[in-house]
Amino acid sequence: MTTHTTAEINACCADAYSHPAARFLLGESLHPGGLDLTADLARRMGLSANDRVLDAGCGPGATAMFLAETLGCHVTGVTLEDGAVTELDHRAAEVGLADRISVIRGDISDIDLPQAGFDAAVAECVVSIFARKAEALSRIHDALRPGGTLGLTDVTVNGSLPKALQGIFAVAGCVGNAVSLEEYASLIENAGFTVTECTPLPDIARDFLKGIRKKMMFAEIGAKLGKIPISVESVKMAKGVLKETEELVESGTLGYGMIVAERR
Protein backbone atom coordinates (compact mmCIF):
# COMPACT_ATOMS: atom_id res chain seq x y z
CA MET A 1 0.00 0.00 0.00
CA THR A 2 1.30 3.45 -0.87
CA THR A 3 2.17 5.64 2.13
CA HIS A 4 1.00 9.24 2.04
CA THR A 5 2.14 12.08 4.26
CA THR A 6 -0.20 13.71 6.76
CA ALA A 7 -0.04 16.95 4.77
CA GLU A 8 -1.07 15.17 1.56
CA ILE A 9 -3.99 13.43 3.24
CA ASN A 10 -5.12 16.60 5.00
CA ALA A 11 -5.05 18.63 1.77
CA CYS A 12 -6.92 15.95 -0.17
CA CYS A 13 -9.55 15.52 2.54
CA ALA A 14 -10.14 19.25 2.81
CA ASP A 15 -10.60 19.52 -0.96
CA ALA A 16 -12.73 16.39 -1.30
CA TYR A 17 -15.21 17.05 1.50
CA SER A 18 -15.66 20.72 0.69
CA HIS A 19 -16.65 19.86 -2.91
CA PRO A 20 -20.42 20.06 -3.65
CA ALA A 21 -20.26 16.58 -5.20
CA ALA A 22 -19.40 15.15 -1.78
CA ARG A 23 -22.60 16.57 -0.29
CA PHE A 24 -24.62 15.24 -3.22
CA LEU A 25 -23.23 11.70 -3.02
CA LEU A 26 -22.60 11.32 0.71
CA GLY A 27 -25.37 13.43 2.24
CA GLU A 28 -25.09 16.22 4.80
CA SER A 29 -23.45 13.95 7.41
CA LEU A 30 -20.77 12.84 4.93
CA HIS A 31 -20.67 9.36 6.46
CA PRO A 32 -22.57 6.07 6.15
CA GLY A 33 -25.66 5.76 8.29
CA GLY A 34 -26.22 9.52 8.48
CA LEU A 35 -27.83 11.05 11.54
CA ASP A 36 -29.78 7.86 12.27
CA LEU A 37 -26.48 6.15 13.05
CA THR A 38 -25.30 9.23 14.96
CA ALA A 39 -28.41 9.02 17.13
CA ASP A 40 -27.77 5.31 17.78
CA LEU A 41 -24.14 6.02 18.66
CA ALA A 42 -25.15 8.84 21.04
CA ARG A 43 -27.64 6.52 22.75
CA ARG A 44 -25.06 3.78 23.22
CA MET A 45 -22.61 6.33 24.59
CA GLY A 46 -25.23 7.62 27.03
CA LEU A 47 -24.90 11.25 25.91
CA SER A 48 -27.19 13.72 27.67
CA ALA A 49 -27.87 17.42 28.11
CA ASN A 50 -24.88 19.63 28.91
CA ASP A 51 -22.31 16.93 28.16
CA ARG A 52 -19.14 18.47 26.72
CA VAL A 53 -18.54 16.61 23.46
CA LEU A 54 -15.52 16.69 21.16
CA ASP A 55 -16.49 16.04 17.52
CA ALA A 56 -13.26 14.90 15.86
CA GLY A 57 -13.43 15.61 12.12
CA CYS A 58 -16.75 17.46 12.33
CA GLY A 59 -16.80 18.70 8.70
CA PRO A 60 -19.71 21.09 8.07
CA GLY A 61 -21.20 20.13 11.42
CA ALA A 62 -24.22 17.88 10.90
CA THR A 63 -23.37 15.83 14.00
CA ALA A 64 -22.48 18.87 16.12
CA MET A 65 -25.78 20.52 15.22
CA PHE A 66 -27.70 17.32 15.94
CA LEU A 67 -26.11 16.73 19.36
CA ALA A 68 -26.56 20.35 20.42
CA GLU A 69 -30.10 20.70 19.11
CA THR A 70 -31.63 17.36 20.09
CA LEU A 71 -29.65 16.46 23.23
CA GLY A 72 -28.50 19.84 24.50
CA CYS A 73 -24.79 18.94 24.40
CA HIS A 74 -22.00 21.51 24.27
CA VAL A 75 -20.00 20.49 21.19
CA THR A 76 -16.52 21.49 20.05
CA GLY A 77 -15.85 20.43 16.47
CA VAL A 78 -12.44 20.01 14.85
CA THR A 79 -12.14 20.16 11.06
CA LEU A 80 -9.49 20.67 8.38
CA GLU A 81 -11.79 22.72 6.16
CA ASP A 82 -11.79 26.53 6.32
CA GLY A 83 -15.20 26.61 4.67
CA ALA A 84 -16.62 24.17 7.22
CA VAL A 85 -15.57 26.44 10.10
CA THR A 86 -17.41 29.37 8.55
CA GLU A 87 -20.45 27.27 7.65
CA LEU A 88 -20.81 25.69 11.08
CA ASP A 89 -20.39 29.02 12.87
CA HIS A 90 -23.08 30.51 10.63
CA ARG A 91 -25.50 27.58 10.99
CA ALA A 92 -25.13 27.53 14.77
CA ALA A 93 -25.78 31.26 15.06
CA GLU A 94 -28.74 31.04 12.70
CA VAL A 95 -30.62 28.59 14.95
CA GLY A 96 -29.52 30.07 18.28
CA LEU A 97 -26.90 27.43 19.12
CA ALA A 98 -23.79 29.63 19.07
CA ASP A 99 -23.45 29.18 22.84
CA ARG A 100 -23.43 25.36 22.47
CA ILE A 101 -21.24 24.89 19.38
CA SER A 102 -17.67 25.99 18.72
CA VAL A 103 -15.35 24.87 15.95
CA ILE A 104 -11.57 24.71 15.58
CA ARG A 105 -9.70 24.44 12.29
CA GLY A 106 -6.82 21.99 12.51
CA ASP A 107 -5.56 18.42 12.66
CA ILE A 108 -6.84 16.52 15.69
CA SER A 109 -3.36 14.97 16.02
CA ASP A 110 -1.69 18.34 16.53
CA ILE A 111 -4.09 20.91 17.93
CA ASP A 112 -4.09 21.97 21.57
CA LEU A 113 -7.10 20.68 23.47
CA PRO A 114 -7.85 21.15 27.17
CA GLN A 115 -6.69 18.22 29.29
CA ALA A 116 -9.73 16.32 30.57
CA GLY A 117 -11.90 19.06 29.10
CA PHE A 118 -14.60 16.82 27.58
CA ASP A 119 -17.09 14.23 28.81
CA ALA A 120 -17.26 12.43 25.46
CA ALA A 121 -15.81 12.35 21.96
CA VAL A 122 -17.27 11.16 18.67
CA ALA A 123 -15.22 10.15 15.63
CA GLU A 124 -17.44 9.28 12.68
CA CYS A 125 -15.68 7.94 9.58
CA VAL A 126 -12.53 9.89 10.41
CA VAL A 127 -10.02 7.62 12.20
CA SER A 128 -9.70 5.67 8.94
CA ILE A 129 -8.30 8.83 7.35
CA PHE A 130 -5.70 9.58 10.03
CA ALA A 131 -2.14 8.88 8.96
CA ARG A 132 -1.13 8.84 12.65
CA LYS A 133 -4.00 6.95 14.22
CA ALA A 134 -2.25 6.22 17.52
CA GLU A 135 -1.29 9.86 18.05
CA ALA A 136 -4.80 11.09 17.21
CA LEU A 137 -6.47 8.61 19.57
CA SER A 138 -3.98 9.50 22.30
CA ARG A 139 -4.84 13.18 21.88
CA ILE A 140 -8.55 12.39 22.12
CA HIS A 141 -7.88 10.26 25.22
CA ASP A 142 -6.08 13.11 26.97
CA ALA A 143 -8.88 15.54 26.11
CA LEU A 144 -11.46 13.34 27.88
CA ARG A 145 -12.03 13.25 31.62
CA PRO A 146 -11.40 9.91 33.36
CA GLY A 147 -14.45 7.76 32.63
CA GLY A 148 -15.28 9.82 29.54
CA THR A 149 -16.68 8.01 26.52
CA LEU A 150 -15.39 7.64 22.96
CA GLY A 151 -17.78 6.64 20.18
CA LEU A 152 -16.35 5.61 16.81
CA THR A 153 -18.02 4.54 13.59
CA ASP A 154 -15.85 3.85 10.58
CA VAL A 155 -15.04 1.92 7.43
CA THR A 156 -13.37 -1.43 8.10
CA VAL A 157 -11.00 -3.44 5.91
CA ASN A 158 -10.26 -7.15 6.26
CA GLY A 159 -7.61 -8.26 3.80
CA SER A 160 -5.96 -6.49 0.89
CA LEU A 161 -7.53 -3.88 -1.34
CA PRO A 162 -7.20 -3.57 -5.13
CA LYS A 163 -4.90 -0.87 -6.45
CA ALA A 164 -7.82 1.41 -7.36
CA LEU A 165 -8.66 1.68 -3.64
CA GLN A 166 -5.15 2.38 -2.37
CA GLY A 167 -4.52 5.87 -3.75
CA ILE A 168 -4.71 9.21 -1.98
CA PHE A 169 -8.35 9.76 -3.02
CA ALA A 170 -9.28 6.36 -1.60
CA VAL A 171 -7.63 7.38 1.68
CA ALA A 172 -9.66 10.61 1.68
CA GLY A 173 -12.72 8.48 1.03
CA CYS A 174 -12.12 6.55 4.28
CA VAL A 175 -11.14 3.36 2.45
CA GLY A 176 -7.44 3.38 1.54
CA ASN A 177 -6.18 3.86 5.12
CA ALA A 178 -8.89 1.93 6.98
CA VAL A 179 -8.14 -1.13 9.15
CA SER A 180 -10.18 -3.99 10.58
CA LEU A 181 -12.65 -3.44 13.42
CA GLU A 182 -10.37 -5.48 15.67
CA GLU A 183 -7.40 -3.25 14.79
CA TYR A 184 -9.41 -0.11 15.62
CA ALA A 185 -10.30 -1.69 18.96
CA SER A 186 -6.66 -2.55 19.63
CA LEU A 187 -5.53 1.00 18.78
CA ILE A 188 -8.21 2.40 21.08
CA GLU A 189 -7.23 0.08 23.94
CA ASN A 190 -3.55 0.99 23.47
CA ALA A 191 -4.45 4.69 23.66
CA GLY A 192 -5.79 4.20 27.18
CA PHE A 193 -9.42 3.20 26.71
CA THR A 194 -11.45 0.14 27.68
CA VAL A 195 -13.64 -1.00 24.79
CA THR A 196 -17.18 -1.71 25.99
CA GLU A 197 -18.81 -2.36 22.61
CA CYS A 198 -17.40 -3.48 19.26
CA THR A 199 -20.09 -4.09 16.65
CA PRO A 200 -19.81 -4.78 12.90
CA LEU A 201 -22.44 -2.99 10.82
CA PRO A 202 -22.40 -4.61 7.36
CA ASP A 203 -25.90 -3.41 6.45
CA ILE A 204 -24.83 0.21 6.95
CA ALA A 205 -22.14 -0.23 4.29
CA ARG A 206 -24.52 -1.95 1.85
CA ASP A 207 -27.27 0.64 2.24
CA PHE A 208 -24.79 3.50 1.86
CA LEU A 209 -23.49 2.15 -1.44
CA LYS A 210 -27.03 1.58 -2.71
CA GLY A 211 -27.77 5.23 -2.07
CA ILE A 212 -24.63 6.34 -3.90
CA ARG A 213 -25.49 4.13 -6.88
CA LYS A 214 -28.92 5.79 -7.20
CA LYS A 215 -27.36 9.25 -7.04
CA MET A 216 -24.75 8.29 -9.62
CA MET A 217 -27.53 7.35 -12.01
CA PHE A 218 -28.88 10.90 -11.77
CA ALA A 219 -25.34 12.31 -12.03
CA GLU A 220 -24.77 10.38 -15.27
CA ILE A 221 -28.00 11.70 -16.76
CA GLY A 222 -27.10 15.24 -15.67
CA ALA A 223 -23.61 14.94 -17.17
CA LYS A 224 -24.99 13.71 -20.50
CA LEU A 225 -27.43 16.64 -20.62
CA GLY A 226 -24.72 19.11 -19.62
CA LYS A 227 -26.65 20.04 -16.49
CA ILE A 228 -23.79 19.37 -14.08
CA PRO A 229 -20.06 20.23 -14.50
CA ILE A 230 -18.86 16.63 -14.50
CA SER A 231 -17.77 14.66 -17.56
CA VAL A 232 -19.63 11.51 -18.55
CA GLU A 233 -16.30 9.68 -18.57
CA SER A 234 -15.64 10.69 -14.93
CA VAL A 235 -19.03 9.34 -13.90
CA LYS A 236 -18.37 6.06 -15.72
CA MET A 237 -15.00 5.71 -13.96
CA ALA A 238 -16.66 6.40 -10.61
CA LYS A 239 -19.31 3.76 -11.33
CA GLY A 240 -16.55 1.24 -12.03
CA VAL A 241 -14.91 1.95 -8.68
CA LEU A 242 -18.32 1.78 -7.00
CA LYS A 243 -19.00 -1.65 -8.52
CA GLU A 244 -15.64 -2.90 -7.26
CA THR A 245 -16.41 -1.47 -3.82
CA GLU A 246 -19.81 -3.18 -3.74
CA GLU A 247 -18.15 -6.51 -4.52
CA LEU A 248 -15.66 -5.99 -1.69
CA VAL A 249 -18.52 -5.28 0.73
CA GLU A 250 -20.34 -8.45 -0.32
CA SER A 251 -17.16 -10.50 0.15
CA GLY A 252 -16.61 -9.03 3.62
CA THR A 253 -13.35 -7.31 2.71
CA LEU A 254 -14.94 -3.89 3.22
CA GLY A 255 -17.45 -3.12 5.93
CA TYR A 256 -18.49 -0.67 8.61
CA GLY A 257 -18.39 -0.85 12.37
CA MET A 258 -19.03 0.85 15.69
CA ILE A 259 -16.91 0.98 18.84
CA VAL A 260 -17.78 2.51 22.20
CA ALA A 261 -14.99 2.84 24.77
CA GLU A 262 -14.36 4.39 28.19
CA ARG A 263 -11.27 6.41 29.08
CA ARG A 264 -9.22 4.71 31.77
N, C-alpha and C positions, 0 to 999 in steps of 0.2 A: 504494500500500500504506500502511495506517495505521502511524504510528510510535508505539511504546510506550516509556515510560521504563524504565530498568533496574529501578527499584523495583517498577513494575507487573509486569514480567516475572518478577522474582524471587519476588514474593508469589504470583503465579499458579502458578509452577512448584512452589513449596514446597507449596501446597495440593493441586495436581493429583497430584503423585507420592507424596504421603503418604496419599492416599485409597485405601481397600481396593479400589475398582473398578480402579485402575491396576494393582495387582498381579494381579488376576483377568484383565484383558484383555491386559496386556503381558508378564506373567511376572515372575519374581524379578529378572531382569537389567534389566527396564524398557527394553530396546532390541531392535531387530530382530536376529535371528541368535543371540541368547542367548549362553550360555557357549561354544557351539561356535565362534561367530565370535570371541569373546574369545580362545580357545585358538589359533585361526588367526592372529589379530593378534599375539599374544605370540610365536608361532613366527617370524613374518616380521620381528618386531622383534629377535629373538635374545635374548629375556629369559632369565635364568638365576638360579640360587640366589644369594641375598644382594644382588641388584640392588636399588637404592633407587628405588622407583617412585612417581611422583605420579599419583593417580587423580583427574583433574579432573571434578567432578560425579559423585561416587561413589554418591550416593543411599544406599540401605540396605546397600550393600557387597557385592553378589554378586561383582563383579569383584575387589575387594580380597581377599575371602576365597579366591577361586579362585587368584589369583596367589601368595598367601602359602602356601596349603595344598598346591597341586600343584607349584609351582616353587620355593618357599622364598624368595620376594622379601620385602623390607621395604617395606610399602605405606603411604603417607600419603594418605588420602582427603580431599577437600574437597566439602562439600555445603551447600546452603541450608536443609536441613530439620533442625529441632531433634530430631524424633523419629528421624531416620536416624542422628544422632550417637549417641544412646542405644542404638539397636538394634544398630549395628555394634560399639560398645564391648562390649555384652553378648554378642553372637554370638562375637566374637573371644576373649573371656575364657572362654566356655563350651567352646570346642574347643582351648584352650591356645595361642592365637595372639596374645595381648595384647602380646607382645614384638615381633611382626612387623607389627602393624596399629595405626595411629593415625588419628584423624579430626579435622578442623577444620571448624567451622561458619563459613561465609562465602562471599563472592563471589570467585571465582578472579581476577577483574580487580582486586580491591582488597586482598586479604589479603597479609600479609607472609610471604614464603617465603624460605628460605635461598638465597643466591646460589650457583649451581652445586652445589646440595645433593642433586641426584637424577641417577641414571644414565638414567632413562627416564620418560616420561609417557604416559598413555593418556587419550584423550578420546572416549568412546563416546556418540554421539547427544547431544552437549552443546554443541558449538561453534555448531550451528544455532540454539540458544536465545540465545546471547550477543548482547546489544544492542551491545556494544563488542568485536567479534571481534578487531580488531587489537590492542587493549590486552590482552585475555586471552591471546592467543597470544604477545605480547611478554613477558608475565609468566611464562608457561610456559617460554619460551626462556631467560630469565634464571635460572630455577630449575634448569635442566639444566646439567650439566658440558659443556665443549666435547666434541663427538663423541657426546653423549647422543642418545637416540632418542625421537621423538614418533610415536605411533600413533593415528590418528584413524579412526573409522567414523561415518558420519552420513547423514542424509537429504539428498538433492540435489534441486534445482529447476532445470529448464531451461525458461524461458519464464514467462508470467504465470499466476497462480493465480486461481481463482474467488473471489468475495467471501467465501464460507463458509469458506475456508481462509486468510483474511488477518487474522482477529481475534486477540485476546490469547490465547484458548484454543488456537488453531491454532499460535501461536508457542510456547506451553508444550508443545505436542505435537510439537515439532521440525519443523514444516512451514512455518508462516507467516513465519519469519525465516531459512529455509534458503537456500543459494545453490547454484550449480552446482559440480560436482567440480573443474572448472578454476579457479573463483573461490576455493574452499578452498585449492587448491594455491598460487595466487598470494598469498593472504593469509599462508600458512605461509612461503613463500619470502621475502616482504617482512618477516616477523618475524625473519629471521635463520637460516632452515633451508635445507637442500638436500633437495628431494623425491627420494626414491629409488624410490618405488613409488606409483602412482596408478591404482587399479583400480575400475571400476564394478562394482556387485554387484546387478544388476536382480532376480535370482532371490531374493535375501534379502528385498527389498521385497515381492515377490509372495507368498512363503511366509508372511511376517509377517501380511499382510492376510488370507490364507486362515485363519490361526489365529484372528485376531480375529473373523472372520465366524462361525466355528463357536462361539466363546464367546458371541457376541451372540445366537445362536439359543437357547442355554441361558438367557441373561439375560432374553430376551423371555418364555420359558416361565415363569421364576421370577417375573417381574414380574406376569404375568397371574394366577399362583396366589397372589400376595401373599407369596411366600417371600423376596424381596429388596426392600430399601427404595428401589426405583427405579420411576418411573412407566412404564407401557407407552408413553406418548407420547414420553418421553425416549429410550427404546430405539429407537423408530421413527425419531426424528430422527437419532440416531446412525447407524442403518443407512443412512439417506439420504446422510449425509456419507461414510460408508465406501464406498458405491457410487461416489460421485463420485471418491473417492480412488483406488479400484481402476481407474477409467477413466483417470485421470491417469497411473497407473503403466504401464498398457498402452500409452498414447500416448507414453511416454518423458518426459513433463513432470516427473513425480516418480520418484525412484529412490533408490538407496543406494550408498554408495561407501566405499572404504578408501584412506587415504594413510599412508605411512610416510616419515619425514623425519629427517635428521640435523642436529643443532645445529652451526652453523658457529662 
